[in-house]
Amino acid sequence: MKCYFFGTFNPIHKGHIEIARQVREKLGFESVIFVPSYMPPHKATSELESFSHRLKMVQLAVGEENTSDIEHRLKVPSYTYRTIEKLFEENNNQKVNFIIGYDQFFQIENWREPEILKEKIHFIVIPRKFQNGQVLGLKAFEYLKNKGYSFEILNIDFLDVSSNMIRKHIEKNQDITGLVTYEVKNYIENNRLYSKLACRKSI
């Protein structure tokens, strides 16, 4: 059984990889497939490196067998429901296992076509904050459960890294060793990715 991890991966980092590893091991998935967003409606394209670069970095980080370019083959903008409909069809009309942060999950009814998402996704919800060992936002989880969403909450350990942090490091010419894999670091440096951010600041 597969699980899917959607994101811009701008760039993919070790935090993403660790989330996928823990989800796979704790829930017994055969694999976690990374799905880079092609043209996400909520992101300005000027904020993103090209899809081809982001896809290649994901492939370098987790392997081509664990990467899907499906959004590049669908209509734009890349609404999640369109991708899910295709994956649902490819999965013999079985619910798609979908990794999501709890803050995003709480906003799921604001996404395009939430009824399709409710029908075709089993959400693996990753809480980002705990208080006295309890998941925050339990009332919101109860509300979504009563609305018919299929989900489970998985407590995992996080690495303190984000794509935004990496881009800022590059802007400041700071080392990103340890934040991304060796292969991704070399790819970023060889292709001068995100360096345009620093160039814009200097103009």
N, C-alpha and C positions, 0 to 999 in steps of 0.2 A: 504493500500500500504506500502511496506517495503523499507527500505534503508539499504545499506550494508557499513560497516566500516571495511576495511582491515588494517592489521598491524601486526608487530611482537608482540606488547604488552609485552615488555620485561623489566619491567612489565607494566601492565595496570595501569594507574594513573587517578587522578581526572580530569586532563585536557582532557583526552580522553572522560570521562563520560560527562563532560560539553559540549564538542563539539556535542556529540550525542544528548544530551538533547535539545540544541538550534536548531539543525537541525530538530529534530522531531517536536518541538513546532512551529517553524517558517514556516515550509513547510507542516505541517499537516500529517506527516507520521504516520502510525499505530504503527510502531516500527522501531528501528535501530538495525540491527543484526551485532554483532561483529564477524569477521572472522580472527582468528589468523593464521598467516602464518605457514606452516608446515616446508618446506625446501626451503626458499626463495633463489633464485640464486645469489642475490646481497649481502647476508650476510654470513659471515663465521660462521659455526655451533658452533665454539668455543666461539663466542660472545653471543650465545643465551642459555638461560636455555632450558631444554627439552620442547618439544611440550606439553607433558602431564601437566607439571607444569604451563606453560603459559596459556593453555586452562582452567585449574582449576581456576587460578586467575581471568580470565575473567568471568567465571561462577559465582564465588563468588562476583564479583563486580557488574555485571549487570543481573545475573540470567541465568539459563540454557536455558530458553525460548528465550533469546536474544543473544545466542551464537551458532555458527555453527562450527563443526569440519570437514567441507566438504573437506578442503585441505588434511586432513589426509587420505581421501578415494580416492584421485586422484593420477595420475602419478607424479613422481618427476623428476626434481626440480619443485617447486610450481610456475610455471608461471601463472600470473594473467589471461591470456586469457583462460587457461584451466578451471579455476574456473568459470569464467564468462560464458563460453559456457554451463556449467552444470547448473548454476543458471538461465540462459536465458531459457534453456529447461524447468526447473522446474517452471518458471514464465510464462508459456504458450506463450513463444516466445515474451515476452514484454521486453523492454529495462530494464536493471538492474540499479537502482539508486545507485550511487557509490560515497562515500565521498572521496575527494582527496585534498591535499594541492596544492596551486597554483604553487609552485616551481616544484612539481612532475608533475603537469598537463602540464607545459611547456615542459617537457621532454618526453611526452607521445609517440611521434613518434619514440623514441629510445627504447621503450619497445618491447618485443617479440609480433609479430602479431598485430601491431597497427590497421590494417584494421578490425580485429575482434572486437577490443575494440571500434572502432568508430561505428561499426554497432550495437553493442549490449549493450552499456552503455549510460546512461544519467548521466553526471558528476555533482556532487554538489561540486563546487570549493570553497575552504576556503582560502581567501587571508590572508597572514601573515603580510603584511605591507601596510600601507596607507600613502598618502602624501597629505596634504590639503584636506582630505576627499575623495580623489580619489584612486581608485585601481591602484597599480603599474602594469606595463606590459600590458597596454591596447592594444598595437600593437600586442603582442603575442596572446592575446585573439582573436583579430580580425582575425589573420592568421588562428588560429585553427577553428574559426567559418566558415571561407571561405573554409576550408578543409572538412567541413561536420561534425565536432564533435558536439554532443548535450550536452549542459552544461548550468548551471546557476551559478552566483557568489553570495555567501551568506556572508555578513559581520557579524561576530559574535565576542563576547568578549572572550579572551583567559585567561586561568589561567597560571601563570608563573611557569610551571613545565614540566619536560621531563623525559623520562625513563632513559636517560643517567645521569641526575641529581640525580635520585634516586639511581642508581647503584654506583655513586661516593659517595653519602652519606653513603651507606652501607660499601663501601671500607674503609671509614674513621670512621666507627662505630658511625655515626651521626644518630639522630632520624629522621624517615621518617613520623612521625605522621602528618596528614594533607595533605600529598602528595598523599597518596593512601587511600583506604577505610580501616576501622578497620579490616575487614575480610582478606583483602589482606595483610595487615601489619602482622597480626598473622600468616598467611600461610607462608610468607617469613621467618619470624623468626623461626617458628616451623620446617621448612624444610631447614633452613640455606642456603637459596637461595642467590646467588651472593657473598656469603662469600668466595668462592674460588678465587675471584678476589683479595681480601685482602691477602689471603694465598700466591698467586703467587708473590705479591709485597714483601712479607717478606722473600722469599727464596733467 
